[in-house]
Amino acid sequence: MDISKETEQKISQLQMFEQSLQSFLGQKQQFQIQLVEVESALNELNGTDRAFRIIGNIMVESDKSELKADLQSKKEMLELRIKTMEKQESQVREKASKLQSEILKKIKKED
């Protein structure tokens, strides 16, 4: 079965989309792990009177409200990044799906 150059290029493009999706999934997973850690830290912070921050190799007592504000800010940033990743992932999936349909149609025509 001979495949036209155009179809080969589209297949290469589809493979690039698949690689992008894998990259997005990996990044999104890392952000989700960080988000779980931040949420856990916020929950622990609510149940204590004293708060500590790790700086380098030492733990330093920190202002609880300041630490809570920092964690809340980080949580919001992570949630925003995850939403952005999901939008990008969705767009790439849609493009990949359309391209896959085009490739299948071309291959059937070329048979």
Residue frames relative to the residue before (quaternion, step in Angstrom):
aa qw qx qy qz dx dy dz
M 1.0000 0.0000 0.0000 0.0000 0.00 0.00 0.00
D 0.2151 -0.7735 0.5869 0.1049 3.55 -0.75 1.07
I 0.1719 -0.7669 0.6134 0.0781 3.52 -0.98 0.96
S 0.4785 -0.6836 0.4697 0.2884 3.57 -0.87 0.92
K 0.6570 -0.5087 0.3866 0.4001 3.54 -1.30 0.46
E 0.6322 0.5439 -0.3295 0.4426 3.57 0.97 -0.87
T 0.6663 0.4932 -0.2965 0.4742 3.58 0.94 -0.89
E 0.6274 0.5306 -0.3327 0.4627 3.59 1.02 -0.77
Q 0.6448 0.5165 -0.3156 0.4667 3.56 1.00 -0.83
K 0.6543 0.5038 -0.3109 0.4705 3.56 0.99 -0.82
I 0.6263 0.5192 -0.3413 0.4709 3.59 1.03 -0.71
S 0.6342 0.5193 -0.3233 0.4729 3.60 1.02 -0.80
Q 0.6438 0.5159 -0.3130 0.4705 3.55 1.01 -0.85
L 0.6349 0.5250 -0.3226 0.4660 3.58 1.00 -0.81
Q 0.6389 0.5168 -0.3232 0.4693 3.59 1.01 -0.78
M 0.6301 0.5193 -0.3320 0.4724 3.59 1.05 -0.73
F 0.6207 0.5290 -0.3368 0.4706 3.59 1.03 -0.77
E 0.6524 0.5167 -0.3124 0.4581 3.58 0.96 -0.88
Q 0.6444 0.5094 -0.3172 0.4739 3.59 1.01 -0.79
S 0.6268 0.5315 -0.3263 0.4671 3.57 1.04 -0.79
L 0.6411 0.5245 -0.3185 0.4609 3.56 0.97 -0.87
Q 0.6443 0.5118 -0.3240 0.4670 3.59 0.95 -0.84
S 0.6421 0.5208 -0.3141 0.4667 3.57 1.01 -0.83
F 0.6487 0.5147 -0.3123 0.4657 3.59 0.94 -0.92
L 0.6577 0.5171 -0.3143 0.4485 3.56 0.92 -0.90
G 0.6526 0.5143 -0.3111 0.4613 3.58 0.98 -0.82
Q 0.6668 0.4951 -0.2934 0.4734 3.56 0.94 -0.91
K 0.6542 0.5168 -0.3117 0.4557 3.55 0.93 -0.92
Q 0.6367 0.5293 -0.3237 0.4579 3.56 1.01 -0.82
Q 0.6384 0.5165 -0.3270 0.4676 3.60 0.99 -0.79
F 0.6539 0.5035 -0.3118 0.4709 3.60 0.95 -0.85
Q 0.6490 0.5168 -0.3181 0.4589 3.58 1.00 -0.81
I 0.6214 0.5254 -0.3370 0.4736 3.60 1.03 -0.73
Q 0.6551 0.5037 -0.3066 0.4723 3.58 0.93 -0.91
L 0.6385 0.5367 -0.3229 0.4471 3.57 1.00 -0.86
V 0.6401 0.5142 -0.3217 0.4716 3.59 0.96 -0.85
E 0.6496 0.5176 -0.3153 0.4591 3.59 0.98 -0.83
V 0.6617 0.4985 -0.3036 0.4707 3.59 0.95 -0.88
E 0.6524 0.5056 -0.3176 0.4668 3.59 0.94 -0.86
S 0.6349 0.5234 -0.3210 0.4689 3.57 1.02 -0.78
A 0.6511 0.5086 -0.3099 0.4705 3.57 0.96 -0.87
L 0.6444 0.5135 -0.3231 0.4656 3.60 0.98 -0.80
N 0.6432 0.5168 -0.3217 0.4645 3.60 0.98 -0.80
E 0.6598 0.4972 -0.3011 0.4762 3.58 0.96 -0.85
L 0.6391 0.5455 -0.3179 0.4391 3.55 1.04 -0.82
N 0.6309 0.5453 -0.3304 0.4421 3.59 1.09 -0.68
G 0.7402 0.4296 -0.2309 0.4628 3.57 1.11 -0.59
T 0.7093 0.4230 -0.2626 0.4991 3.59 1.18 0.33
D 0.4622 -0.6772 0.5007 0.2776 3.54 -1.26 0.46
R 0.7583 0.3072 -0.1623 0.5516 3.56 1.13 -0.69
A 0.1435 -0.7901 0.5927 0.0628 3.53 -1.11 0.73
F 0.1302 -0.7854 0.6030 0.0517 3.54 -1.11 0.74
R 0.1935 -0.7525 0.6216 0.0992 3.51 -1.22 0.68
I 0.3322 -0.7287 0.5615 0.2083 3.56 -0.98 0.84
I 0.0186 -0.7787 0.6257 -0.0423 3.52 -0.77 1.14
G 0.8070 -0.0465 -0.0210 0.5883 3.55 -0.35 1.24
N 0.7809 -0.2850 0.2388 0.5019 3.56 -0.65 -1.15
I 0.6841 0.4576 -0.2955 0.4850 3.60 1.23 0.15
M 0.3412 -0.7036 0.5856 0.2135 3.51 -1.30 0.47
V 0.0972 -0.8081 0.5809 -0.0017 3.56 -0.74 1.12
E 0.4804 -0.6438 0.5022 0.3202 3.57 -0.98 0.83
S 0.0934 -0.8093 0.5799 -0.0088 3.53 -0.96 0.96
D 0.5884 -0.5518 0.4474 0.3863 3.54 -1.26 0.42
K 0.4848 -0.7104 0.4349 0.2667 3.56 -0.67 1.16
S 0.6865 0.4822 -0.2992 0.4546 3.60 0.84 -0.91
E 0.6366 0.5204 -0.3252 0.4670 3.59 1.05 -0.73
L 0.6565 0.5037 -0.2975 0.4762 3.56 0.98 -0.89
K 0.6411 0.5233 -0.3181 0.4625 3.57 1.00 -0.84
A 0.6477 0.5125 -0.3115 0.4699 3.59 0.99 -0.84
D 0.6405 0.5194 -0.3212 0.4657 3.59 0.99 -0.81
L 0.6761 0.4903 -0.2910 0.4668 3.57 0.91 -0.92
Q 0.6351 0.5253 -0.3261 0.4630 3.59 1.00 -0.81
S 0.6439 0.5171 -0.3112 0.4703 3.56 1.01 -0.85
K 0.6551 0.5026 -0.3070 0.4733 3.57 0.96 -0.86
K 0.6224 0.5436 -0.3311 0.4556 3.58 1.05 -0.81
E 0.6660 0.5024 -0.3010 0.4619 3.59 0.90 -0.93
M 0.6454 0.5203 -0.3150 0.4621 3.57 1.01 -0.86
L 0.6633 0.5026 -0.3026 0.4646 3.60 0.94 -0.87
E 0.6395 0.5179 -0.3266 0.4649 3.59 0.98 -0.81
L 0.6441 0.5149 -0.3119 0.4720 3.57 1.03 -0.81
R 0.6533 0.5084 -0.3132 0.4654 3.58 0.95 -0.85
I 0.6413 0.5187 -0.3254 0.4623 3.57 0.98 -0.81
K 0.6454 0.5114 -0.3213 0.4676 3.60 0.94 -0.84
T 0.6449 0.5196 -0.3117 0.4659 3.57 0.99 -0.87
M 0.6490 0.5125 -0.3115 0.4682 3.57 0.96 -0.89
E 0.6528 0.5193 -0.3122 0.4547 3.58 0.98 -0.85
K 0.6339 0.5162 -0.3307 0.4715 3.61 1.05 -0.76
Q 0.6670 0.4944 -0.3009 0.4691 3.56 0.90 -0.95
E 0.6313 0.5367 -0.3201 0.4594 3.56 0.99 -0.87
S 0.6585 0.5141 -0.3014 0.4596 3.56 0.94 -0.91
Q 0.6568 0.5114 -0.3096 0.4595 3.59 0.94 -0.86
V 0.6709 0.4844 -0.3008 0.4742 3.57 0.93 -0.88
R 0.6204 0.5382 -0.3428 0.4561 3.60 1.01 -0.77
E 0.6556 0.5163 -0.3081 0.4568 3.57 0.95 -0.91
K 0.6585 0.4965 -0.3069 0.4750 3.59 0.93 -0.90
A 0.6527 0.5195 -0.3103 0.4559 3.57 0.95 -0.89
S 0.6477 0.5236 -0.3168 0.4540 3.56 0.97 -0.84
K 0.6537 0.5026 -0.3079 0.4746 3.60 0.95 -0.88
L 0.6678 0.5061 -0.2949 0.4593 3.54 0.94 -0.93
Q 0.6288 0.5344 -0.3280 0.4598 3.57 1.00 -0.80
S 0.6373 0.5208 -0.3190 0.4700 3.59 1.00 -0.82
E 0.6426 0.5212 -0.3162 0.4641 3.58 0.97 -0.89
I 0.6582 0.5162 -0.3083 0.4531 3.56 0.91 -0.94
L 0.6615 0.5110 -0.3121 0.4517 3.58 0.88 -0.90
K 0.6428 0.5152 -0.3181 0.4692 3.58 1.01 -0.81
K 0.6610 0.5029 -0.3077 0.4643 3.58 0.93 -0.88
I 0.6558 0.5141 -0.3192 0.4514 3.57 0.91 -0.87
K 0.6473 0.5130 -0.3196 0.4644 3.58 0.99 -0.81
K 0.6506 0.5161 -0.3065 0.4652 3.59 1.04 -0.80
E 0.6895 0.4945 -0.2709 0.4546 3.54 1.06 -0.87
D 0.5539 0.6232 -0.3923 0.3884 3.61 1.20 -0.36
